[in-house]
Amino acid sequence: MDYKFLKPLTLPNGTILRNRIAMAPTTLDSSFYDGHISKDEVDYYSLRSSGPGMIIVEAAFINSLGQGFPEQISISNDDLIPSLSKVAHAITNNGSKAVLQLHHAGRLTNHQLLGDSQPVAPSAIKDPNGGELPRELTALEVEQIIDDYAQATRRAILAGFSGIEIHGANRFLPQQFFSRQANHRTDKWGDKFAFPVALIKKISDIVDEHATPDFIIGYRMSPEETYEDGYHYNEAIELAQELTKDGRLDYIHLSQFNAVGTPLVDKVVKQPLVTMFRESLPKNVALITVGGVRNPQQANDALDAGAELVAMGIQLIIEPKWVEKHANNEESSVSYVLSPTDYEALQIPEPAIRMWIEGALKQFVRFAKNES
């Protein structure tokens, strides 16, 4: 089969990806207490690194108040660089590009994870889904956080990563600054574009200083917010346009439940979000979409709808060699069902099994024991 997703892709900075499949970031909750990467995590990524053109490594928190998950990867200080390099080289040694997702949870965390510190956010407003009341950041603290992202980028470069992705989706800190529900500031950081645009500029300067020209910069965003006073897809498109104005971004990554989904709020709109974003962005900026892609037809549909790259999460957990098997015309051997007896062979860390595979993501996984 002549699959579109097996064709190479050249990013704006000249980096060539061997194919158009990206491994989506999925938090494993398997690092050590201080954020050092465990051998289980290295083995997990290594097993999946010989197929996708790019692997986006799960969210790494950029400073001590940015942690959002237990046992999360950290990139908050230089002592972590040797640990980070293990997973970076485990991926790049097998030909895939290793992109590290940079993360600050903002108000989506709690004092237990933060050593009894209060969560911080653009404004002292709770998340619509609940949680703790955050403390409003001072203007000086906002500037420091932007520098923390830049220093995290420098560490990613020194650790051997091929690029970074700013996690601006899923209601985390960059999205909180952009959202009118979360950001009621009256200083310059009350401008919805100010924080994400400043991040791109500062990170770009660090990349120019410390990296080679082929270092990848990406930005992940949620195309809409579904709660009251949340932003709509047309506003997210405006943000994507602002972020890509100066040509420093290599890709925009849309975080969706359905890779070719239509707006959830503006239901009268029937055009896929990925198509609308593609039509609104510079042609040379790559667009990644994610959400429920399991088989070749779904991957091709996403590319036909306007994406240059298709990210896969659960399917690459179940079938680490998905790309290779399709490249070798071995489609009949591809696994779409997960058996607990395969957990060890699939190198899935035990915390990830408990938290995600048999927990929050259980409804999205086909288990062999449930097959009729």
PyMOL commands that set and color helices and strands:
alter all, ss='L'
color gray80, all
select helices_A, chain A and resi 4-6+39-47+78-92+139-159+173-178+188-190+194-210+233-243+273-280+296-304+314-318+322-327+331-333+340-342+350-360+362-364+368-370
alter helices_A, ss='H'
color red, helices_A
select strands_A, chain A and resi 9-10+16-17+21-23+54-61+73-74+97-103+120-121+135-136+163-168+216-221+251-254+286-290+309-312
alter strands_A, ss='S'
color yellow, strands_A
deselect
rebuild
show_as cartoon
